[in-house]
Protein backbone atom coordinates (compact mmCIF):
# COMPACT_ATOMS: atom_id res chain seq x y z
CA UNK A 1 0.00 0.00 0.00
CA UNK A 2 3.06 2.28 0.27
CA UNK A 3 3.22 4.56 -2.79
CA UNK A 4 6.12 7.00 -2.69
CA UNK A 5 6.18 10.08 -4.89
CA UNK A 6 9.90 9.77 -5.62
CA UNK A 7 12.55 7.05 -5.45
CA UNK A 8 16.27 7.84 -5.33
CA UNK A 9 17.85 4.73 -6.79
CA UNK A 10 21.51 3.80 -7.11
CA UNK A 11 22.36 2.06 -10.37
CA UNK A 12 25.31 0.04 -9.06
CA UNK A 13 23.44 -2.48 -6.91
CA UNK A 14 24.41 -6.10 -6.21
CA UNK A 15 22.41 -8.93 -7.80
CA UNK A 16 19.95 -6.67 -9.68
CA UNK A 17 21.22 -3.32 -10.97
CA UNK A 18 19.22 -0.11 -10.77
CA UNK A 19 18.34 -0.29 -14.46
CA UNK A 20 16.48 -3.55 -13.88
CA UNK A 21 14.84 -2.23 -10.70
CA UNK A 22 13.61 0.79 -12.69
CA UNK A 23 12.23 -1.43 -15.47
CA UNK A 24 10.38 -3.57 -12.94
CA UNK A 25 8.97 -0.55 -11.14
CA UNK A 26 7.81 0.97 -14.43
CA UNK A 27 6.03 -2.27 -15.31
CA UNK A 28 3.78 -1.88 -12.25
CA UNK A 29 0.70 0.15 -13.03
CA UNK A 30 0.21 1.25 -9.40
CA UNK A 31 3.41 3.34 -9.48
CA UNK A 32 2.96 4.95 -12.89
CA UNK A 33 3.21 8.49 -11.46
CA UNK A 34 6.36 7.65 -9.49
CA UNK A 35 9.38 9.90 -10.14
CA UNK A 36 12.51 7.75 -10.50
CA UNK A 37 15.84 9.47 -9.94
CA UNK A 38 19.13 7.73 -10.68
CA UNK A 39 21.89 8.44 -8.16
CA UNK A 40 25.09 7.06 -9.63
CA UNK A 41 28.80 7.31 -10.17
CA UNK A 42 28.32 6.53 -13.86
CA UNK A 43 28.32 9.84 -15.72
CA UNK A 44 28.84 9.03 -19.39
CA UNK A 45 26.22 9.98 -21.98
CA UNK A 46 25.69 6.28 -22.74
CA UNK A 47 24.88 5.69 -19.04
CA UNK A 48 22.35 8.52 -19.09
CA UNK A 49 20.68 7.12 -22.21
CA UNK A 50 20.53 3.66 -20.70
CA UNK A 51 18.92 5.10 -17.56
CA UNK A 52 16.35 6.99 -19.62
CA UNK A 53 15.52 3.82 -21.56
CA UNK A 54 15.08 1.93 -18.26
CA UNK A 55 12.51 4.49 -17.09
CA UNK A 56 14.41 6.98 -14.95
CA UNK A 57 13.03 10.52 -15.00
CA UNK A 58 16.17 12.25 -13.78
CA UNK A 59 19.86 11.47 -13.41
CA UNK A 60 22.24 12.73 -10.72
CA UNK A 61 25.94 11.88 -10.62
CA UNK A 62 27.76 11.27 -7.34
CA UNK A 63 28.78 13.18 -5.40
CA UNK A 64 25.32 14.69 -5.72
CA UNK A 65 25.12 18.46 -5.51
CA UNK A 66 22.71 19.19 -2.61
CA UNK A 67 21.09 22.03 -4.57
CA UNK A 68 20.42 19.71 -7.51
CA UNK A 69 18.85 17.16 -5.16
CA UNK A 70 16.68 19.84 -3.54
CA UNK A 71 15.56 20.98 -7.00
CA UNK A 72 14.54 17.42 -7.89
CA UNK A 73 12.62 16.94 -4.65
CA UNK A 74 10.97 20.35 -4.90
CA UNK A 75 9.72 19.48 -8.40
CA UNK A 76 7.81 16.41 -7.18
CA UNK A 77 4.08 17.09 -6.83
CA UNK A 78 2.77 16.44 -3.34
CA UNK A 79 -0.63 15.01 -2.50
CA UNK A 80 -0.52 16.47 0.99
CA UNK A 81 -0.01 13.03 2.56
CA UNK A 82 3.13 12.20 4.53
N, CA, C and O atoms as a printed pandas DataFrame, in Angstrom:
     atom_number atom_name residue_name chain_id  residue_number  x_coord  y_coord  z_coord
0              1         N          UNK        A               1    0.810   -1.200    0.000
1              2        CA          UNK        A               1    0.000    0.000    0.000
2              3         C          UNK        A               1    0.856    1.269    0.000
3              4         O          UNK        A               1    0.343    2.363   -0.234
4              5         N          UNK        A               2    2.163    1.126    0.262
5              6        CA          UNK        A               2    3.064    2.281    0.270
6              7         C          UNK        A               2    3.311    2.731   -1.157
7              8         O          UNK        A               2    3.741    1.938   -1.995
8              9         N          UNK        A               3    3.039    4.009   -1.444
9             10        CA          UNK        A               3    3.217    4.563   -2.794
10            11         C          UNK        A               3    3.988    5.873   -2.704
11            12         O          UNK        A               3    3.396    6.943   -2.569
12            13         N          UNK        A               4    5.304    5.781   -2.779
13            14        CA          UNK        A               4    6.116    7.002   -2.692
14            15         C          UNK        A               4    5.935    7.874   -3.925
15            16         O          UNK        A               4    5.529    7.398   -4.985
16            17         N          UNK        A               5    6.241    9.147   -3.771
17            18        CA          UNK        A               5    6.176   10.084   -4.891
18            19         C          UNK        A               5    7.485   10.064   -5.683
19            20         O          UNK        A               5    7.497   10.320   -6.887
20            21         N          UNK        A               6    8.585    9.756   -4.991
21            22        CA          UNK        A               6    9.902    9.774   -5.619
22            23         C          UNK        A               6   10.749    8.645   -5.034
23            24         O          UNK        A               6   10.642    8.317   -3.853
24            25         N          UNK        A               7   11.593    8.060   -5.885
25            26        CA          UNK        A               7   12.555    7.046   -5.446
26            27         C          UNK        A               7   13.924    7.477   -5.938
27            28         O          UNK        A               7   14.129    7.701   -7.131
28            29         N          UNK        A               8   14.863    7.590   -4.999
29            30        CA          UNK        A               8   16.267    7.845   -5.326
30            31         C          UNK        A               8   16.925    6.478   -5.397
31            32         O          UNK        A               8   16.996    5.773   -4.391
32            33         N          UNK        A               9   17.404    6.097   -6.564
33            34        CA          UNK        A               9   17.850    4.732   -6.794
34            35         C          UNK        A               9   19.267    4.691   -7.349
35            36         O          UNK        A               9   19.554    5.272   -8.395
36            37         N          UNK        A              10   20.137    4.005   -6.641
37            38        CA          UNK        A              10   21.507    3.805   -7.111
38            39         C          UNK        A              10   21.482    2.797   -8.251
39            40         O          UNK        A              10   20.705    1.843   -8.215
40            41         N          UNK        A              11   22.306    2.992   -9.243
41            42        CA          UNK        A              11   22.362    2.058  -10.369
42            43         C          UNK        A              11   23.261    0.869  -10.056
43            44         O          UNK        A              11   22.963   -0.254  -10.462
44            45         N          UNK        A              12   24.359    1.104   -9.340
45            46        CA          UNK        A              12   25.315    0.036   -9.060
46            47         C          UNK        A              12   24.934   -0.793   -7.848
47            48         O          UNK        A              12   25.555   -0.679   -6.791
48            49         N          UNK        A              13   23.912   -1.629   -8.000
49            50        CA          UNK        A              13   23.442   -2.485   -6.912
50            51         C          UNK        A              13   23.907   -3.923   -7.133
51            52         O          UNK        A              13   24.114   -4.338   -8.273
52            53         N          UNK        A              14   24.072   -4.683   -6.054
53            54        CA          UNK        A              14   24.413   -6.096   -6.213
54            55         C          UNK        A              14   23.197   -6.897   -6.682
55            56         O          UNK        A              14   22.057   -6.501   -6.439
56            57         N          UNK        A              15   23.436   -7.993   -7.334
57            58        CA          UNK        A              15   22.407   -8.933   -7.800
58            59         C          UNK        A              15   21.544   -8.356   -8.925
59            60         O          UNK        A              15   21.557   -8.889  -10.034
60            61         N          UNK        A              16   20.804   -7.290   -8.667
61            62        CA          UNK        A              16   19.952   -6.667   -9.685
62            63         C          UNK        A              16   20.327   -5.189   -9.737
63            64         O          UNK        A              16   20.191   -4.480   -8.740
64            65         N          UNK        A              17   20.799   -4.719  -10.898
65            66        CA          UNK        A              17   21.218   -3.315  -10.966
66            67         C          UNK        A              17   20.011   -2.378  -11.004
67            68         O          UNK        A              17   18.876   -2.812  -11.204
68            69         N          UNK        A              18   20.272   -1.109  -10.812
69            70        CA          UNK        A              18   19.219   -0.113  -10.769
70            71         C          UNK        A              18   18.430    0.002  -12.055
71            72         O          UNK        A              18   17.254    0.365  -12.028
72            73         N          UNK        A              19   19.059   -0.302  -13.186
73            74        CA          UNK        A              19   18.344   -0.286  -14.461
74            75         C          UNK        A              19   17.196   -1.302  -14.438
75            76         O          UNK        A              19   16.078   -1.008  -14.859
76            77         N          UNK        A              20   17.499   -2.498  -13.939
77            78        CA          UNK        A              20   16.478   -3.547  -13.884
78            79         C          UNK        A              20   15.410   -3.214  -12.844
79            80         O          UNK        A              20   14.227   -3.462  -13.074
80            81         N          UNK        A              21   15.814   -2.656  -11.710
81            82        CA          UNK        A              21   14.836   -2.233  -10.701
82            83         C          UNK        A              21   13.892   -1.200  -11.310
83            84         O          UNK        A              21   12.679   -1.276  -11.114
84            85         N          UNK        A              22   14.439   -0.238  -12.044
85            86        CA          UNK        A              22   13.613    0.791  -12.687
86            87         C          UNK        A              22   12.635    0.165  -13.676
87            88         O          UNK        A              22   11.457    0.521  -13.695
88            89         N          UNK        A              23   13.115   -0.760  -14.491
89            90        CA          UNK        A              23   12.228   -1.425  -15.465
90            91         C          UNK        A              23   11.091   -2.153  -14.758
91            92         O          UNK        A              23    9.942   -2.094  -15.196
92            93         N          UNK        A              24   11.416   -2.839  -13.663
93            94        CA          UNK        A              24   10.383   -3.569  -12.939
94            95         C          UNK        A              24    9.390   -2.622  -12.278
95            96         O          UNK        A              24    8.188   -2.887  -12.272
96            97         N          UNK        A              25    9.887   -1.520  -11.722
97            98        CA          UNK        A              25    8.969   -0.545  -11.136
98            99         C          UNK        A              25    8.048    0.044  -12.203
99           100         O          UNK        A              25    6.847    0.188  -11.978
100          101         N          UNK        A              26    8.603    0.377  -13.342
101          102        CA          UNK        A              26    7.812    0.969  -14.426
102          103         C          UNK        A              26    6.766    0.000  -14.982
103          104         O          UNK        A              26    5.768    0.431  -15.560
104          105         N          UNK        A              27    6.985   -1.288  -14.812
105          106        CA          UNK        A              27    6.026   -2.273  -15.309
106          107         C          UNK        A              27    4.810   -2.407  -14.390
107          108         O          UNK        A              27    3.823   -3.045  -14.754
108          109         N          UNK        A              28    4.881   -1.808  -13.207
109          110        CA          UNK        A              28    3.778   -1.883  -12.252
110          111         C          UNK        A              28    2.864   -0.674  -12.418
111          112         O          UNK        A              28    3.290    0.466  -12.234
112          113         N          UNK        A              29    1.645   -0.924  -12.754
113          114        CA          UNK        A              29    0.703    0.154  -13.027
114          115         C          UNK        A              29    0.452    1.036  -11.806
115          116         O          UNK        A              29    0.178    2.226  -11.962
116          117         N          UNK        A              30    0.537    0.490  -10.611
117          118        CA          UNK        A              30    0.212    1.249   -9.402
118          119         C          UNK        A              30    1.246    2.320   -9.071
119          120         O          UNK        A              30    1.001    3.153   -8.199
120          121         N          UNK        A              31    2.386    2.319   -9.740
121          122        CA          UNK        A              31    3.412    3.340   -9.483
122          123         C          UNK        A              31    3.711    4.155  -10.744
123          124         O          UNK        A              31    4.818    4.666  -10.911
124          125         N          UNK        A              32    2.726    4.270  -11.618
125          126        CA          UNK        A              32    2.961    4.952  -12.890
126          127         C          UNK        A              32    3.315    6.427  -12.735
127          128         O          UNK        A              32    3.991    6.983  -13.601
128          129         N          UNK        A              33    2.878    7.074  -11.658
129          130        CA          UNK        A              33    3.206    8.486  -11.462
130          131         C          UNK        A              33    4.477    8.684  -10.636
131          132         O          UNK        A              33    4.845    9.817  -10.328
132          133         N          UNK        A              34    5.136    7.609  -10.285
133          134        CA          UNK        A              34    6.356    7.652   -9.488
134          135         C          UNK        A              34    7.476    8.368  -10.240
135          136         O          UNK        A              34    7.671    8.135  -11.433
136          137         N          UNK        A              35    8.203    9.226   -9.555
137          138        CA          UNK        A              35    9.376    9.898  -10.136
138          139         C          UNK        A              35   10.601    9.074   -9.750
139          140         O          UNK        A              35   10.900    8.929   -8.565
140          141         N          UNK        A              36   11.301    8.539  -10.728
141          142        CA          UNK        A              36   12.510    7.748  -10.498
142          143         C          UNK        A              36   13.738    8.594  -10.786
143          144         O          UNK        A              36   13.877    9.164  -11.869
144          145         N          UNK        A              37   14.626    8.668   -9.803
145          146        CA          UNK        A              37   15.836    9.470   -9.936
146          147         C          UNK        A              37   17.050    8.565   -9.750
147          148         O          UNK        A              37   17.214    7.942   -8.702
148          149         N          UNK        A              38   17.887    8.499  -10.761
149          150        CA          UNK        A              38   19.129    7.730  -10.676
150          151         C          UNK        A              38   20.151    8.534   -9.878
151          152         O          UNK        A              38   20.360    9.721  -10.128
152          153         N          UNK        A              39   20.777    7.871   -8.923
153          154        CA          UNK        A              39   21.889    8.442   -8.156
154          155         C          UNK        A              39   23.061    7.501   -8.429
155          156         O          UNK        A              39   23.048    6.352   -7.988
156          157         N          UNK        A              40   24.077    7.982   -9.157
157          158        CA          UNK        A              40   25.090    7.056   -9.634
158          159         C          UNK        A              40   26.456    7.702   -9.822
159          160         O          UNK        A              40   26.581    8.922   -9.928
160          161         N          UNK        A              41   27.453    6.867   -9.860
161          162        CA          UNK        A              41   28.800    7.310  -10.169
162          163         C          UNK        A              41   29.096    7.229  -11.658
163          164         O          UNK        A              41   30.155    7.663  -12.112
164          165         N          UNK        A              42   28.149    6.668  -12.424
165          166        CA          UNK        A              42   28.318    6.531  -13.863
166          167         C          UNK        A              42   27.820    7.807  -14.535
167          168         O          UNK        A              42   26.630    8.114  -14.466
168          169         N          UNK        A              43   28.709    8.549  -15.179
169          170        CA          UNK        A              43   28.317    9.839  -15.716
170          171         C          UNK        A              43   28.421   10.002  -17.223
171          172         O          UNK        A              43   28.240   11.105  -17.738
172          173         N          UNK        A              44   28.708    8.934  -17.930
173          174        CA          UNK        A              44   28.840    9.029  -19.385
174          175         C          UNK        A              44   27.472    9.204  -20.052
175          176         O          UNK        A              44   26.446    8.816  -19.493
176          177         N          UNK        A              45   27.471    9.786  -21.238
177          178        CA          UNK        A              45   26.224    9.975  -21.977
178          179         C          UNK        A              45   25.530    8.640  -22.224
179          180         O          UNK        A              45   24.303    8.564  -22.161
180          181         N          UNK        A              46   26.289    7.599  -22.503
181          182        CA          UNK        A              46   25.686    6.281  -22.738
182          183         C          UNK        A              46   24.982    5.767  -21.482
183          184         O          UNK        A              46   23.955    5.095  -21.582
184          185         N          UNK        A              47   25.525    6.077  -20.301
185          186        CA          UNK        A              47   24.883    5.692  -19.041
186          187         C          UNK        A              47   23.564    6.430  -18.862
187          188         O          UNK        A              47   22.571    5.850  -18.424
188          189         N          UNK        A              48   23.566    7.709  -19.205
189          190        CA          UNK        A              48   22.346    8.523  -19.091
190          191         C          UNK        A              48   21.259    8.011  -20.041
191          192         O          UNK        A              48   20.087    7.941  -19.669
192          193         N          UNK        A              49   21.648    7.660  -21.254
193          194        CA          UNK        A              49   20.683    7.124  -22.212
194          195         C          UNK        A              49   20.121    5.786  -21.736
195          196         O          UNK        A              49   18.922    5.532  -21.850
196          197         N          UNK        A              50   20.975    4.956  -21.216
197          198        CA          UNK        A              50   20.530    3.659  -20.703
198          199         C          UNK        A              50   19.540    3.845  -19.551
199          200         O          UNK        A              50   18.548    3.123  -19.454
200          201         N          UNK        A              51   19.816    4.818  -18.681
201          202        CA          UNK        A              51   18.918    5.103  -17.561
202          203         C          UNK        A              51   17.568    5.604  -18.067
203          204         O          UNK        A              51   16.521    5.201  -17.560
204          205         N          UNK        A              52   17.594    6.471  -19.054
205          206        CA          UNK        A              52   16.354    6.989  -19.625
206          207         C          UNK        A              52   15.535    5.850  -20.239
207          208         O          UNK        A              52   14.318    5.787  -20.061
208          209         N          UNK        A              53   16.200    4.965  -20.952
209          210        CA          UNK        A              53   15.519    3.818  -21.560
210          211         C          UNK        A              53   14.929    2.888  -20.507
211          212         O          UNK        A              53   13.902    2.254  -20.751
212          213         N          UNK        A              54   15.563    2.798  -19.337
213          214        CA          UNK        A              54   15.078    1.934  -18.261
214          215         C          UNK        A              54   13.892    2.549  -17.524
215          216         O          UNK        A              54   13.186    1.854  -16.793
216          217         N          UNK        A              55   13.671    3.866  -17.717
217          218        CA          UNK        A              55   12.515    4.486  -17.090
218          219         C          UNK        A              55   12.812    5.548  -16.047
219          220         O          UNK        A              55   11.898    6.038  -15.383
220          221         N          UNK        A              56   14.086    5.911  -15.894
221          222        CA          UNK        A              56   14.411    6.978  -14.954
222          223         C          UNK        A              56   13.938    8.315  -15.509
223          224         O          UNK        A              56   13.993    8.556  -16.715
224          225         N          UNK        A              57   13.471    9.180  -14.612
225          226        CA          UNK        A              57   13.034   10.520  -14.997
226          227         C          UNK        A              57   14.171   11.526  -14.926
227          228         O          UNK        A              57   14.242   12.459  -15.726
228          229         N          UNK        A              58   15.057   11.326  -13.961
229          230        CA          UNK        A              58   16.170   12.249  -13.779
230          231         C          UNK        A              58   17.422   11.464  -13.410
231          232         O          UNK        A              58   17.355   10.296  -13.026
232          233         N          UNK        A              59   18.562   12.131  -13.536
233          234        CA          UNK        A              59   19.855   11.465  -13.409
234          235         C          UNK        A              59   20.812   12.386  -12.664
235          236         O          UNK        A              59   21.113   13.481  -13.140
236          237         N          UNK        A              60   21.287   11.958  -11.513
237          238        CA          UNK        A              60   22.239   12.729  -10.721
238          239         C          UNK        A              60   23.503   11.911  -10.522
239          240         O          UNK        A              60   23.446   10.731  -10.177
240          241         N          UNK        A              61   24.655   12.556  -10.744
241          242        CA          UNK        A              61   25.942   11.876  -10.621
242          243         C          UNK        A              61   26.553   12.181   -9.254
243          244         O          UNK        A              61   26.541   13.319   -8.785
244          245         N          UNK        A              62   27.087   11.127   -8.631
245          246        CA          UNK        A              62   27.759   11.274   -7.340
246          247         C          UNK        A              62   29.100   11.979   -7.520
247          248         O          UNK        A              62   29.738   11.795   -8.556
248          249         N          UNK        A              63   29.545   12.766   -6.571
249          250        CA          UNK        A              63   28.778   13.181   -5.399
250          251         C          UNK        A              63   27.682   14.140   -5.833
251          252         O          UNK        A              63   27.921   15.065   -6.610
252          253         N          UNK        A              64   26.486   13.912   -5.328
253          254        CA          UNK        A              64   25.321   14.695   -5.722
254          255         C          UNK        A              64   25.389   16.090   -5.105
255          256         O          UNK        A              64   25.616   16.254   -3.906
256          257         N          UNK        A              65   25.188   17.073   -5.949
257          258        CA          UNK        A              65   25.119   18.456   -5.508
258          259         C          UNK        A              65   23.825   18.618   -4.700
259          260         O          UNK        A              65   22.742   18.351   -5.221
260          261         N          UNK        A              66   23.919   19.051   -3.439
261          262        CA          UNK        A              66   22.710   19.188   -2.610
262          263         C          UNK        A              66   21.647   20.085   -3.246
263          264         O          UNK        A              66   20.454   19.811   -3.115
264          265         N          UNK        A              67   22.061   21.145   -3.929
265          266        CA          UNK        A              67   21.095   22.032   -4.571
266          267         C          UNK        A              67   20.353   21.315   -5.704
267          268         O          UNK        A              67   19.157   21.529   -5.899
268          269         N          UNK        A              68   21.059   20.473   -6.443
269          270        CA          UNK        A              68   20.418   19.707   -7.513
270          271         C          UNK        A              68   19.407   18.721   -6.928
271          272         O          UNK        A              68   18.322   18.539   -7.481
272          273         N          UNK        A              69   19.761   18.091   -5.819
273          274        CA          UNK        A              69   18.847   17.158   -5.159
274          275         C          UNK        A              69   17.619   17.901   -4.634
275          276         O          UNK        A              69   16.496   17.422   -4.792
276          277         N          UNK        A              70   17.816   19.044   -4.024
277          278        CA          UNK        A              70   16.679   19.838   -3.543
278          279         C          UNK        A              70   15.772   20.232   -4.703
279          280         O          UNK        A              70   14.549   20.199   -4.569
280          281         N          UNK        A              71   16.353   20.601   -5.831
281          282        CA          UNK        A              71   15.557   20.981   -7.000
282          283         C          UNK        A              71   14.706   19.810   -7.479
283          284         O          UNK        A              71   13.541   19.985   -7.836
284          285         N          UNK        A              72   15.294   18.614   -7.484
285          286        CA          UNK        A              72   14.543   17.423   -7.889
286          287         C          UNK        A              72   13.388   17.188   -6.929
287          288         O          UNK        A              72   12.254   16.980   -7.360
288          289         N          UNK        A              73   13.666   17.218   -5.639
289          290        CA          UNK        A              73   12.624   16.943   -4.645
290          291         C          UNK        A              73   11.548   18.029   -4.647
291          292         O          UNK        A              73   10.367   17.736   -4.461
292          293         N          UNK        A              74   11.949   19.256   -4.854
293          294        CA          UNK        A              74   10.967   20.346   -4.896
294          295         C          UNK        A              74   10.064   20.268   -6.125
295          296         O          UNK        A              74    8.964   20.822   -6.117
296          297         N          UNK        A              75   10.512   19.592   -7.172
297          298        CA          UNK        A              75    9.719   19.485   -8.396
298          299         C          UNK        A              75    8.704   18.356   -8.362
299          300         O          UNK        A              75    7.904   18.217   -9.287
300          301         N          UNK        A              76    8.726   17.545   -7.303
301          302        CA          UNK        A              76    7.814   16.412   -7.180
302          303         C          UNK        A              76    6.487   16.895   -6.612
303          304         O          UNK        A              76    6.452   17.461   -5.519
304          305         N          UNK        A              77    5.391   16.678   -7.345
305          306        CA          UNK        A              77    4.080   17.086   -6.829
306          307         C          UNK        A              77    3.756   16.335   -5.541
307          308         O          UNK        A              77    4.051   15.148   -5.407
308          309         N          UNK        A              78    3.160   17.034   -4.617
309          310        CA          UNK        A              78    2.771   16.441   -3.342
310          311         C          UNK        A              78    1.263   16.292   -3.292
311          312         O          UNK        A              78    0.525   17.126   -3.816
312          313         N          UNK        A              79    0.818   15.225   -2.658
313          314        CA          UNK        A              79   -0.631   15.010   -2.496
314          315         C          UNK        A              79   -1.084   15.500   -1.132
315          316         O          UNK        A              79   -2.268   15.422   -0.804
316          317         N          UNK        A              80   -0.156   16.003   -0.340
317          318        CA          UNK        A              80   -0.519   16.466    0.990
318          319         C          UNK        A              80   -0.430   15.377    2.041
319          320         O          UNK        A              80   -0.582   15.650    3.232
320          321         N          UNK        A              81   -0.182   14.130    1.611
321          322        CA          UNK        A              81   -0.010   13.033    2.562
322          323         C          UNK        A              81    1.450   12.901    2.908
323          324         O          UNK        A              81    2.308   13.265    2.104
324          325         N          UNK        A              82    1.755   12.389    4.084
325          326        CA          UNK        A              82    3.134   12.202    4.529
326          327         C          UNK        A              82    3.414   10.752    4.782
327          328         O          UNK        A              82    4.529   10.396    5.166
